[in-house]
Amino acid sequence: ITEQEEQPEPETSASSPPSGLDELLKWMVLKQIESDQKHKVEEQRWRQDEAKRREEEQRRFQQEVREHHQWVVRLAPYLTGKAQKAYSSLNAQDYDYVKDAIFHRYELNVETFRQRFRAYRYSNFDGPREAYPERKTGEQILEMIALEQFIEILPDKVKLWVQEHRPETSTKAISLAEDFLLARREAEAAAQSKSSRPWRSKMPQLWESWTYCEILP
């Protein structure tokens, strides 16, 4: 009988299941233990990260709350007119409460803005191109709103003069209003003088506009 050379058994890889049933069961148990341990480590790490995240959120929240309570103190020196009256009548330190009261005093609500939007009319413009809202940046929109509001609060004669010159910036509108008021003061001073010579302003265009405004009903 020819002796057969004993061949070594193939080594079982740790990542691949063995062929024997008992060894397969042992391998599955070890794999389950490794998986459980890995899961516990990952869960513990997640819990630590979550605790840090919540702690950071709590810190930021407390800081925002402290700053929020200081908003009223910072806002108060800049309030004027109705806003100042609303703030004075409240005697409160709650920023949201003060803000709501100021909005109520100025009638700044959804219904007010809806009515303003519905009051938008084609007849207020020269044509379709002017009536269509232009695309503007936030800064341009703020400048436009400030300009319109400034012209709206001017005295009627000053408003007419400024509107005739169609200023594109608030700075230009202010300059036009100041020029008009200066010309009117010069005209009034000249009218009170005893000089027999007719007064002529150094700014005839302003003088003519002022005279034109004076005869308006």
Residue frames as a rotation matrix with the C-alpha (Angstrom) as fourth column:
ILE 1
0.583 0.813 0.000 0.00
0.813 -0.583 0.000 0.00
0.000 0.000 -1.000 0.00
THR 2
-0.331 -0.684 0.650 1.40
0.663 -0.659 -0.355 3.28
0.671 0.313 0.672 -1.05
GLU 3
-0.171 0.228 -0.959 1.45
0.882 -0.398 -0.252 5.72
-0.439 -0.889 -0.133 1.81
GLN 4
0.369 0.392 0.843 -0.31
0.719 -0.695 0.008 8.87
0.588 0.603 -0.538 0.90
GLU 5
-0.745 -0.667 0.031 1.36
0.538 -0.627 -0.563 12.06
0.395 -0.403 0.826 1.92
GLU 6
0.045 0.753 -0.656 -0.59
0.944 -0.247 -0.219 13.95
-0.327 -0.610 -0.722 4.46
GLN 7
-0.380 -0.073 0.922 -1.73
0.587 -0.790 0.179 17.23
0.715 0.609 0.343 2.96
PRO 8
-0.917 0.024 -0.398 -2.23
0.325 -0.532 -0.782 20.19
-0.230 -0.846 0.480 5.29
GLU 9
0.025 0.998 0.065 -5.81
0.975 -0.009 -0.224 21.30
-0.223 0.069 -0.972 5.78
PRO 10
-0.262 -0.090 0.961 -6.63
0.569 -0.818 0.079 24.64
0.779 0.567 0.266 4.16
GLU 11
-0.830 -0.089 -0.551 -6.57
0.521 -0.480 -0.706 27.51
-0.202 -0.873 0.444 6.63
THR 12
0.147 0.969 0.198 -9.90
0.975 -0.175 0.138 29.17
0.168 0.173 -0.971 7.18
SER 13
-0.636 -0.337 0.695 -9.95
0.334 -0.931 -0.146 32.91
0.696 0.139 0.704 6.65
ALA 14
-0.820 0.297 -0.489 -11.32
0.439 -0.221 -0.871 34.97
-0.366 -0.929 0.051 9.50
SER 15
-0.617 0.576 -0.536 -13.60
-0.605 -0.783 -0.145 36.79
-0.503 0.235 0.832 7.08
SER 16
-0.286 0.498 -0.818 -14.91
-0.746 0.420 0.517 33.72
0.601 0.759 0.251 5.27
PRO 17
0.468 0.550 0.691 -17.07
-0.868 0.431 0.245 31.04
-0.163 -0.715 0.680 6.95
PRO 18
-0.655 -0.702 0.279 -15.48
-0.656 0.712 0.253 27.62
-0.376 -0.017 -0.927 7.59
SER 19
-0.443 0.447 -0.777 -16.80
-0.597 0.499 0.628 24.44
0.669 0.742 0.046 6.03
GLY 20
-0.751 0.131 -0.647 -17.41
0.436 0.834 -0.338 22.37
0.496 -0.536 -0.683 9.18
LEU 21
0.227 0.961 0.156 -20.70
0.410 -0.240 0.880 22.75
0.883 -0.135 -0.449 11.02
ASP 22
0.536 -0.052 -0.842 -19.21
0.840 -0.064 0.539 23.19
-0.082 -0.997 0.009 14.50
GLU 23
-0.535 -0.817 -0.216 -16.61
0.757 -0.576 0.308 25.62
-0.376 0.001 0.927 13.27
LEU 24
-0.527 0.433 0.731 -19.27
0.456 -0.582 0.673 27.47
0.717 0.688 0.110 11.32
LEU 25
0.580 0.780 -0.237 -21.33
0.589 -0.200 0.783 27.93
0.563 -0.593 -0.575 14.46
LYS 26
0.209 -0.602 -0.771 -18.30
0.857 -0.267 0.441 29.16
-0.471 -0.753 0.460 16.38
TRP 27
-0.745 -0.527 0.408 -17.46
0.667 -0.607 0.433 31.56
0.020 0.595 0.804 13.57
MET 28
-0.095 0.814 0.573 -21.00
0.456 -0.476 0.752 32.94
0.885 0.333 -0.326 13.53
VAL 29
0.683 0.317 -0.658 -20.93
0.723 -0.164 0.671 33.49
0.105 -0.934 -0.341 17.30
LEU 30
-0.226 -0.866 -0.445 -17.60
0.815 -0.418 0.400 35.31
-0.533 -0.273 0.801 17.10
LYS 31
-0.710 0.002 0.704 -18.87
0.554 -0.616 0.560 37.46
0.435 0.788 0.436 14.26
GLN 32
0.358 0.923 0.143 -21.98
0.537 -0.328 0.777 38.36
0.764 -0.202 -0.613 16.25
ILE 33
0.502 -0.263 -0.824 -19.86
0.800 -0.222 0.558 39.30
-0.330 -0.939 0.099 19.27
GLU 34
-0.618 -0.784 0.046 -17.60
0.721 -0.543 0.430 41.46
-0.312 0.299 0.902 17.10
SER 35
-0.417 0.547 0.726 -20.62
0.506 -0.524 0.685 43.12
0.755 0.653 -0.058 15.53
ASP 36
0.636 0.685 -0.356 -22.19
0.653 -0.232 0.721 43.83
0.411 -0.691 -0.595 18.92
GLN 37
0.129 -0.683 -0.719 -18.96
0.816 -0.339 0.469 45.31
-0.564 -0.647 0.514 20.25
LYS 38
-0.784 -0.418 0.459 -18.55
0.618 -0.593 0.516 47.49
0.056 0.688 0.723 17.17
HIS 39
-0.003 0.885 0.466 -22.15
0.532 -0.393 0.750 48.65
0.847 0.250 -0.469 17.45
LYS 40
0.641 0.216 -0.736 -21.68
0.767 -0.219 0.603 49.54
-0.031 -0.951 -0.306 21.14
VAL 41
-0.367 -0.856 -0.363 -18.55
0.756 -0.502 0.419 51.57
-0.541 -0.121 0.832 20.33
GLU 42
-0.743 0.130 0.656 -20.34
0.482 -0.576 0.660 53.44
0.464 0.807 0.366 17.53
GLU 43
0.344 0.939 0.009 -23.40
0.607 -0.229 0.761 54.05
0.717 -0.256 -0.649 19.71
GLN 44
0.392 -0.284 -0.875 -21.24
0.834 -0.291 0.469 55.37
-0.388 -0.913 0.123 22.54
ARG 45
-0.721 -0.691 0.049 -19.42
0.626 -0.618 0.475 57.67
-0.298 0.374 0.878 20.14
TRP 46
-0.404 0.660 0.633 -22.72
0.494 -0.424 0.759 58.90
0.770 0.620 -0.155 18.71
ARG 47
0.577 0.642 -0.505 -24.08
0.753 -0.180 0.633 59.59
0.316 -0.745 -0.587 22.20
GLN 48
-0.069 -0.699 -0.711 -20.97
0.789 -0.475 0.390 61.62
-0.611 -0.534 0.585 23.05
ASP 49
-0.878 -0.240 0.415 -21.26
0.468 -0.619 0.631 63.64
0.106 0.748 0.655 19.84
GLU 50
-0.033 0.958 0.286 -24.98
0.566 -0.218 0.795 64.17
0.824 0.188 -0.535 20.42
ALA 51
0.485 0.164 -0.859 -24.35
0.863 -0.247 0.441 65.36
-0.140 -0.955 -0.262 23.97
LYS 52
-0.545 -0.754 -0.366 -21.76
0.625 -0.656 0.422 67.85
-0.558 0.002 0.830 22.71
ARG 53
-0.732 0.314 0.605 -24.12
0.453 -0.440 0.776 69.08
0.510 0.841 0.180 19.99
ARG 54
0.350 0.928 -0.124 -26.99
0.686 -0.164 0.709 69.61
0.637 -0.334 -0.694 22.45
GLU 55
0.221 -0.361 -0.906 -24.69
0.850 -0.384 0.361 71.36
-0.478 -0.850 0.222 24.88
GLU 56
-0.831 -0.552 0.068 -23.53
0.495 -0.678 0.544 73.72
-0.254 0.486 0.836 22.12
GLU 57
-0.382 0.782 0.492 -27.12
0.475 -0.291 0.830 74.39
0.793 0.551 -0.261 21.03
GLN 58
0.508 0.566 -0.650 -28.11
0.836 -0.143 0.529 75.13
0.207 -0.812 -0.546 24.61
ARG 59
-0.242 -0.697 -0.675 -25.20
0.745 -0.579 0.331 77.54
-0.621 -0.423 0.660 24.98
ARG 60
-0.908 -0.076 0.413 -26.12
0.371 -0.606 0.703 79.38
0.197 0.792 0.579 21.76
PHE 61
-0.002 0.994 0.106 -29.78
0.637 -0.080 0.767 79.50
0.771 0.069 -0.633 22.77
GLN 62
0.402 0.104 -0.910 -28.97
0.883 -0.306 0.356 81.04
-0.241 -0.946 -0.215 26.14
GLN 63
-0.645 -0.698 -0.312 -26.74
0.549 -0.707 0.446 83.61
-0.532 0.116 0.839 24.46
GLU 64
-0.725 0.443 0.528 -29.47
0.378 -0.386 0.842 84.52
0.577 0.809 0.113 21.96
VAL 65
0.322 0.874 -0.365 -32.00
0.816 -0.061 0.575 84.86
0.481 -0.483 -0.732 24.77
ARG 66
0.040 -0.388 -0.921 -29.72
0.790 -0.552 0.267 87.23
-0.611 -0.739 0.284 26.64
GLU 67
-0.915 -0.403 0.040 -29.14
0.327 -0.679 0.657 89.30
-0.238 0.614 0.753 23.51
HIS 68
-0.393 0.851 0.348 -32.87
0.620 -0.034 0.784 89.23
0.679 0.523 -0.515 22.67
HIS 69
0.414 0.553 -0.722 -33.71
0.910 -0.274 0.312 90.80
-0.026 -0.786 -0.617 26.04
GLN 70
-0.266 -0.618 -0.740 -31.25
0.531 -0.734 0.423 93.60
-0.804 -0.280 0.524 25.30
TRP 71
-0.550 0.056 0.833 -32.79
0.814 -0.187 0.550 94.48
0.187 0.981 0.057 21.94
VAL 72
0.552 0.828 0.097 -35.39
0.770 -0.551 0.321 96.80
0.320 -0.102 -0.942 23.48
VAL 73
0.510 -0.445 -0.736 -32.69
0.429 -0.610 0.666 98.73
-0.745 -0.656 -0.120 25.34
ARG 74
-0.594 -0.788 0.161 -30.72
0.495 -0.202 0.845 99.13
-0.633 0.582 0.510 22.12
LEU 75
-0.360 0.539 0.762 -33.81
0.876 -0.087 0.475 100.06
0.322 0.838 -0.441 20.10
ALA 76
0.371 0.686 -0.626 -35.25
0.884 -0.466 0.014 102.68
-0.282 -0.559 -0.780 22.47
PRO 77
-0.205 -0.475 -0.856 -32.85
0.278 -0.867 0.414 105.59
-0.938 -0.153 0.310 21.66
TYR 78
-0.970 -0.235 0.062 -33.73
0.109 -0.195 0.975 105.38
-0.217 0.952 0.215 17.95
LEU 79
-0.281 0.943 0.178 -37.52
0.960 0.276 0.050 105.51
-0.002 0.185 -0.983 18.34
THR 80
-0.975 0.055 -0.213 -39.37
-0.051 -0.998 -0.024 108.66
-0.214 -0.012 0.977 17.32
GLY 81
-0.580 0.796 -0.176 -42.95
-0.694 -0.369 0.618 109.78
0.427 0.480 0.767 16.80
LYS 82
0.474 0.879 -0.052 -45.57
-0.760 0.438 0.481 107.05
0.446 -0.189 0.875 17.12
ALA 83
0.290 -0.434 -0.853 -42.95
0.213 0.898 -0.385 104.40
0.933 -0.070 0.352 17.84
GLN 84
-0.776 -0.612 0.155 -41.62
0.033 -0.283 -0.958 106.36
0.630 -0.738 0.240 20.81
LYS 85
-0.294 0.759 0.581 -45.14
-0.925 -0.380 0.028 106.93
0.242 -0.529 0.813 22.15
ALA 86
0.608 0.515 -0.604 -45.91
-0.407 0.856 0.320 103.23
0.682 0.051 0.730 21.83
TYR 87
-0.118 -0.761 -0.638 -42.72
0.396 0.553 -0.733 102.31
0.911 -0.339 0.235 23.67
SER 88
-0.816 -0.212 0.538 -43.29
-0.315 -0.617 -0.721 104.90
0.485 -0.758 0.437 26.43
SER 89
0.056 0.940 0.338 -46.84
-0.940 -0.065 0.336 103.72
0.338 -0.336 0.879 27.06
LEU 90
0.550 0.139 -0.823 -45.72
-0.105 0.990 0.097 100.11
0.828 0.032 0.559 27.43
ASN 91
0.250 -0.597 0.762 -42.82
-0.963 -0.236 0.132 100.50
0.101 -0.767 -0.634 29.83
ALA 92
0.920 0.125 0.372 -41.83
-0.163 0.984 0.072 96.96
-0.357 -0.127 0.926 28.85
GLN 93
-0.051 -0.995 -0.083 -38.60
-0.773 -0.014 0.634 95.14
-0.632 0.097 -0.769 28.19
ASP 94
0.045 0.148 0.988 -40.08
0.348 0.925 -0.154 92.42
-0.936 0.351 -0.010 25.98
TYR 95
-0.767 -0.447 -0.460 -38.76
-0.226 -0.484 0.846 93.09
-0.601 0.752 0.270 22.47
ASP 96
-0.840 0.473 0.267 -41.46
0.503 0.492 0.710 91.09
0.205 0.730 -0.652 20.67
TYR 97
0.053 0.895 -0.442 -44.20
0.951 -0.181 -0.252 92.83
-0.305 -0.407 -0.861 22.66
VAL 98
-0.078 -0.177 -0.981 -42.75
0.064 -0.983 0.172 96.26
-0.995 -0.049 0.088 21.92
LYS 99
-0.946 -0.317 -0.069 -42.34
-0.064 -0.028 0.998 95.40
-0.319 0.948 0.006 18.23
ASP 100
-0.517 0.825 0.227 -45.96
0.836 0.431 0.339 94.25
0.182 0.365 -0.913 17.93
ALA 101
0.213 0.602 -0.769 -47.17
0.727 -0.624 -0.287 97.42
-0.652 -0.498 -0.571 19.67
ILE 102
-0.425 -0.449 -0.786 -45.18
-0.181 -0.808 0.560 99.63
-0.887 0.380 0.262 17.28
PHE 103
-0.975 0.106 0.196 -46.47
0.221 0.344 0.913 97.74
0.030 0.933 -0.359 14.26
HIS 104
-0.157 0.982 -0.102 -50.01
0.987 0.151 -0.062 98.15
-0.046 -0.111 -0.993 15.58
ARG 105
0.090 0.149 -0.985 -49.52
0.360 -0.927 -0.108 101.90
-0.929 -0.345 -0.137 16.11
TYR 106
-0.598 -0.394 -0.698 -48.29
-0.476 -0.526 0.705 102.31
-0.645 0.754 0.126 12.51
GLU 107
0.509 0.858 0.069 -50.95
-0.529 0.375 -0.762 99.91
-0.680 0.351 0.644 11.21
LEU 108
-0.307 -0.678 -0.668 -48.26
-0.945 0.300 0.130 97.67
0.112 0.671 -0.733 9.74
ASN 109
-0.196 0.320 0.927 -50.18
-0.331 0.868 -0.369 94.48
-0.923 -0.379 -0.064 9.14
VAL 110
-0.704 -0.095 0.704 -51.17
0.494 0.647 0.581 92.12
-0.510 0.757 -0.409 6.36
GLU 111
0.298 0.924 0.241 -54.38
0.873 -0.163 -0.459 93.99
-0.385 0.347 -0.855 5.59
THR 112
0.542 -0.156 -0.825 -52.60
-0.125 -0.987 0.105 97.34
-0.831 0.047 -0.555 5.25
PHE 113
-0.552 -0.819 -0.157 -50.04
-0.343 0.051 0.938 95.92
-0.760 0.571 -0.309 2.84
ARG 114
-0.462 0.468 0.753 -52.81
0.765 0.640 0.071 94.15
-0.449 0.609 -0.654 0.91
GLN 115
0.625 0.747 -0.228 -54.68
0.558 -0.631 -0.539 97.44
-0.546 0.209 -0.811 0.44
ARG 116
0.198 -0.639 -0.743 -51.52
-0.451 -0.733 0.510 99.21
-0.870 0.234 -0.433 -0.68
PHE 117
-0.765 -0.490 0.418 -50.86
0.082 0.569 0.818 96.47
-0.639 0.660 -0.395 -3.20
ARG 118
-0.120 0.816 0.566 -54.43
0.929 0.293 -0.225 96.62
-0.349 0.499 -0.793 -4.52
ALA 119
0.624 0.338 -0.705 -54.14
0.199 -0.941 -0.275 100.41
-0.756 0.031 -0.654 -4.84
TYR 120
-0.522 -0.852 -0.039 -51.43
0.072 -0.090 0.993 99.91
-0.850 0.516 0.109 -7.48
ARG 121
0.564 0.824 0.051 -52.97
0.228 -0.096 -0.969 101.40
-0.793 0.558 -0.242 -10.66
TYR 122
-0.012 -0.510 0.860 -51.89
0.983 0.153 0.104 101.63
-0.185 0.847 0.499 -14.28
SER 123
0.700 0.393 0.596 -53.12
0.548 -0.831 -0.097 105.23
0.457 0.394 -0.797 -14.41
ASN 124
0.853 -0.422 -0.308 -50.29
0.042 -0.532 0.846 106.23
-0.521 -0.734 -0.436 -12.06
PHE 125
-0.154 -0.959 0.240 -47.72
0.332 0.178 0.926 105.57
-0.930 0.222 0.291 -14.77
ASP 126
-0.215 -0.036 -0.976 -46.91
-0.691 -0.701 0.178 106.88
-0.691 0.712 0.126 -18.23
GLY 127
0.178 0.255 -0.951 -47.25
-0.909 0.413 -0.060 103.53
0.377 0.875 0.305 -19.98
PRO 128
0.918 0.245 -0.310 -46.94
-0.161 0.948 0.274 99.74
0.361 -0.202 0.910 -19.76
ARG 129
0.158 -0.946 -0.282 -43.16
0.380 0.321 -0.867 99.81
0.911 0.030 0.410 -19.44
GLU 130
-0.546 -0.354 0.759 -43.29
-0.453 -0.637 -0.623 102.20
0.704 -0.685 0.188 -16.48
ALA 131
0.347 0.796 0.495 -46.16
-0.886 0.106 0.451 100.31
0.307 -0.596 0.742 -14.84
TYR 132
0.724 -0.116 -0.680 -44.32
0.113 0.992 -0.049 96.99
0.681 -0.041 0.731 -14.83
PRO 133
0.901 -0.399 0.171 -42.28
-0.276 -0.222 0.935 96.62
-0.335 -0.890 -0.310 -11.61
GLU 134
0.445 -0.828 -0.341 -38.59
-0.598 0.009 -0.801 96.75
0.667 0.560 -0.491 -12.37
ARG 135
0.742 -0.312 -0.594 -36.18
0.545 0.796 0.262 94.21
0.391 -0.518 0.761 -10.97
LYS 136
0.398 -0.589 0.704 -34.08
-0.517 -0.777 -0.358 95.98
0.758 -0.221 -0.614 -8.40
THR 137
-0.437 -0.618 -0.653 -31.65
0.339 0.560 -0.756 95.02
0.833 -0.552 -0.035 -5.69
GLY 138
0.243 0.526 -0.815 -32.59
0.944 0.066 0.324 95.31
0.224 -0.848 -0.480 -2.03
GLU 139
-0.483 -0.513 -0.709 -30.54
0.663 -0.744 0.086 98.48
-0.571 -0.429 0.700 -1.69
GLN 140
-0.954 0.154 0.256 -32.22
0.108 -0.622 0.776 100.05
0.279 0.768 0.577 -4.73
ILE 141
-0.075 0.985 -0.154 -35.67
0.582 0.168 0.796 99.19
0.810 -0.030 -0.586 -3.39
LEU 142
0.110 0.049 -0.993 -34.86
0.965 -0.246 0.095 100.79
-0.239 -0.968 -0.075 -0.03
GLU 143
-0.832 -0.463 -0.305 -33.60
0.362 -0.870 0.334 103.93
-0.420 0.168 0.892 -1.80
MET 144
-0.723 0.621 0.303 -36.76
0.188 -0.246 0.951 104.08
0.665 0.744 0.061 -3.90
ILE 145
0.190 0.820 -0.539 -39.03
0.824 0.166 0.542 103.69
0.534 -0.547 -0.645 -0.86
ALA 146
-0.165 -0.338 -0.927 -37.10
0.836 -0.546 0.050 106.31
-0.523 -0.766 0.373 1.10
LEU 147
-0.973 -0.215 0.081 -37.27
0.220 -0.771 0.597 108.73
-0.066 0.599 0.798 -1.85
GLU 148
-0.385 0.906 0.177 -41.02
0.346 -0.036 0.938 108.29
0.856 0.422 -0.299 -2.32
GLN 149
0.276 0.492 -0.825 -41.69
0.941 0.038 0.337 108.71
0.198 -0.870 -0.453 1.39
PHE 150
-0.522 -0.553 -0.649 -39.54
0.665 -0.740 0.095 111.84
-0.533 -0.383 0.754 1.59
ILE 151
-0.940 0.202 0.274 -41.31
0.085 -0.642 0.762 113.49
0.330 0.740 0.586 -1.35
GLU 152
-0.148 0.970 -0.191 -44.69
0.600 0.242 0.763 112.53
0.786 -0.002 -0.618 0.10
ILE 153
0.221 0.230 -0.948 -44.10
0.967 -0.180 0.182 114.37
-0.129 -0.956 -0.262 3.39
LEU 154
-0.814 -0.579 0.037 -42.91
0.577 -0.801 0.163 117.62
-0.065 0.154 0.986 1.78
PRO 155
-0.249 0.713 -0.656 -45.14
-0.008 -0.678 -0.735 120.73
-0.969 -0.178 0.174 1.76
ASP 156
0.553 0.626 0.550 -47.28
0.464 0.317 -0.827 120.89
-0.692 0.713 -0.115 -1.35
LYS 157
0.920 -0.190 -0.342 -45.30
-0.370 -0.705 -0.605 123.60
-0.126 0.683 -0.719 -3.16
VAL 158
-0.068 -0.988 0.141 -41.96
-0.878 0.126 0.461 122.03
-0.474 -0.092 -0.876 -2.36
LYS 159
-0.096 0.105 0.990 -43.30
0.101 0.990 -0.096 118.62
-0.990 0.091 -0.106 -3.40
LEU 160
0.866 0.480 0.137 -44.44
0.205 -0.093 -0.974 120.02
-0.455 0.872 -0.179 -6.76
TRP 161
0.596 -0.717 -0.361 -41.01
-0.799 -0.576 -0.174 121.53
-0.084 0.392 -0.916 -7.40
VAL 162
-0.327 -0.750 0.575 -39.18
-0.664 0.615 0.425 118.32
-0.673 -0.243 -0.699 -6.51
GLN 163
0.163 0.473 0.866 -41.54
0.263 0.825 -0.500 116.12
-0.951 0.309 0.010 -8.52
GLU 164
0.923 0.191 -0.333 -41.09
-0.225 -0.431 -0.874 118.29
-0.311 0.882 -0.355 -11.61
HIS 165
0.224 -0.934 -0.279 -37.34
-0.974 -0.206 -0.092 117.58
0.028 0.292 -0.956 -11.54
ARG 166
0.882 0.257 -0.396 -37.80
-0.303 0.951 -0.058 113.80
0.361 0.171 0.917 -11.08
PRO 167
0.030 -0.922 0.387 -34.86
-0.998 -0.048 -0.039 113.14
0.054 -0.385 -0.921 -8.73
GLU 168
0.368 0.033 -0.929 -33.47
-0.320 0.943 -0.093 109.61
0.873 0.331 0.358 -8.84
THR 169
-0.360 -0.528 -0.769 -31.89
0.607 0.493 -0.623 109.66
0.708 -0.691 0.143 -5.38
SER 170
0.577 0.554 -0.599 -32.83
0.809 -0.289 0.512 110.95
0.111 -0.780 -0.615 -1.94
THR 171
-0.248 -0.772 -0.585 -29.74
0.736 -0.543 0.405 113.14
-0.630 -0.330 0.703 -1.92
LYS 172
-0.861 -0.030 0.507 -30.88
0.433 -0.566 0.701 114.90
0.266 0.824 0.501 -5.10
ALA 173
0.121 0.987 0.105 -34.40
0.649 -0.159 0.744 115.33
0.751 -0.021 -0.660 -3.74
ILE 174
0.395 -0.051 -0.917 -33.07
0.856 -0.341 0.388 116.91
-0.333 -0.939 -0.091 -0.53
SER 175
-0.668 -0.726 -0.165 -30.92
0.583 -0.647 0.491 119.30
-0.463 0.232 0.855 -2.55
LEU 176
-0.596 0.529 0.604 -33.88
0.464 -0.386 0.797 120.36
0.655 0.755 -0.015 -4.69
ALA 177
0.457 0.813 -0.361 -36.05
0.762 -0.149 0.630 120.97
0.459 -0.563 -0.688 -1.63
GLU 178
0.098 -0.509 -0.855 -33.33
0.793 -0.479 0.376 123.05
-0.601 -0.716 0.357 0.05
ASP 179
-0.858 -0.415 0.303 -32.82
0.510 -0.614 0.603 125.12
-0.065 0.672 0.738 -3.10
PHE 180
-0.177 0.883 0.435 -36.54
0.566 -0.271 0.779 125.82
0.805 0.384 -0.452 -3.32
LEU 181
0.599 0.411 -0.687 -36.79
0.798 -0.241 0.552 126.89
0.061 -0.879 -0.473 0.32
LEU 182
-0.326 -0.800 -0.504 -33.71
0.724 -0.554 0.411 129.10
-0.608 -0.231 0.760 -0.05
ALA 183
-0.807 0.067 0.587 -35.18
0.463 -0.545 0.699 130.80
0.366 0.836 0.409 -3.11
ARG 184
0.239 0.969 0.064 -38.46
0.646 -0.208 0.734 131.40
0.725 -0.134 -0.676 -1.28
ARG 185
0.387 -0.163 -0.908 -36.68
0.833 -0.360 0.420 132.96
-0.395 -0.919 -0.003 1.69
GLU 186
-0.725 -0.687 -0.057 -34.76
0.569 -0.643 0.512 135.24
-0.389 0.339 0.857 -0.65
ALA 187
-0.511 0.613 0.603 -38.00
0.499 -0.359 0.789 136.22
0.700 0.704 -0.122 -2.38
GLU 188
0.528 0.736 -0.424 -39.72
0.764 -0.194 0.615 137.00
0.370 -0.648 -0.665 0.90
ALA 189
0.005 -0.617 -0.787 -36.75
0.769 -0.500 0.397 139.07
-0.639 -0.607 0.473 2.08
ALA 190
-0.871 -0.340 0.355 -36.71
0.492 -0.588 0.642 140.99
-0.010 0.734 0.679 -1.19
ALA 191
-0.100 0.925 0.368 -40.45
0.644 -0.222 0.732 141.65
0.759 0.310 -0.573 -0.98
GLN 192
0.607 0.326 -0.725 -39.99
0.792 -0.316 0.522 143.25
-0.059 -0.891 -0.450 2.43
SER 193
-0.461 -0.845 -0.271 -37.21
0.781 -0.532 0.329 145.53
-0.422 -0.060 0.905 1.30
LYS 194
0.372 0.603 -0.705 -37.98
0.255 -0.797 -0.547 149.13
-0.892 0.023 -0.451 0.34
SER 195
-0.714 -0.686 -0.138 -36.03
0.024 -0.222 0.975 148.96
-0.699 0.693 0.175 -2.86
SER 196
0.231 0.817 -0.528 -37.99
-0.574 -0.324 -0.752 150.11
-0.786 0.477 0.394 -5.87
ARG 197
-0.403 -0.427 -0.810 -36.00
-0.910 0.286 0.302 147.94
0.103 0.858 -0.503 -8.23
PRO 198
0.714 0.673 -0.193 -37.69
-0.658 0.739 0.141 144.69
0.238 0.026 0.971 -9.06
TRP 199
0.108 -0.670 0.735 -35.98
-0.726 0.452 0.518 141.79
-0.679 -0.589 -0.438 -7.33
ARG 200
0.585 -0.020 -0.811 -34.29
-0.639 0.605 -0.476 139.20
0.500 0.796 0.341 -9.45
SER 201
0.765 -0.307 0.566 -33.05
-0.279 0.635 0.721 136.02
-0.581 -0.709 0.400 -7.89
LYS 202
-0.237 -0.922 -0.305 -29.73
-0.879 0.070 0.471 134.61
-0.413 0.380 -0.828 -8.86
MET 203
-0.893 0.037 0.449 -31.68
0.153 0.962 0.226 131.49
-0.423 0.271 -0.865 -9.63
PRO 204
-0.617 0.685 -0.388 -34.35
-0.780 -0.600 0.180 132.62
-0.109 0.414 0.904 -12.10
GLN 205
-0.503 0.444 -0.741 -35.57
-0.221 0.763 0.607 129.11
0.836 0.469 -0.285 -12.73
LEU 206
-0.684 0.223 -0.695 -36.31
0.703 0.454 -0.547 128.59
0.193 -0.863 -0.467 -9.05
TRP 207
-0.836 0.357 -0.417 -37.92
-0.108 -0.852 -0.512 132.03
-0.538 -0.383 0.751 -8.83
GLU 208
-0.566 0.641 -0.519 -40.20
-0.754 -0.149 0.639 131.31
0.332 0.753 0.568 -11.77
SER 209
-0.491 0.368 -0.790 -41.17
0.247 0.928 0.280 127.95
0.836 -0.058 -0.546 -10.31
TRP 210
-0.791 0.175 -0.586 -41.89
0.581 -0.084 -0.809 129.52
-0.191 -0.981 -0.035 -6.93
THR 211
-0.756 0.524 -0.392 -44.03
-0.535 -0.840 -0.093 132.22
-0.378 0.140 0.915 -8.56
TYR 212
-0.496 0.559 -0.665 -45.83
-0.497 0.445 0.745 129.53
0.712 0.700 0.057 -10.52
CYS 213
-0.589 0.242 -0.771 -46.51
0.602 0.768 -0.219 127.60
0.539 -0.593 -0.598 -7.33
GLU 214
-0.906 0.196 -0.376 -47.77
0.186 -0.614 -0.767 130.72
-0.381 -0.764 0.520 -5.54
ILE 215
-0.585 0.712 -0.388 -50.52
-0.806 -0.565 0.179 131.31
-0.092 0.417 0.904 -8.08
LEU 216
-0.700 0.356 -0.618 -51.71
0.037 0.883 0.467 127.72
0.713 0.304 -0.632 -7.93
PRO 217
0.271 0.861 0.431 -55.03
-0.563 -0.221 0.796 127.25
0.781 -0.458 0.425 -6.08
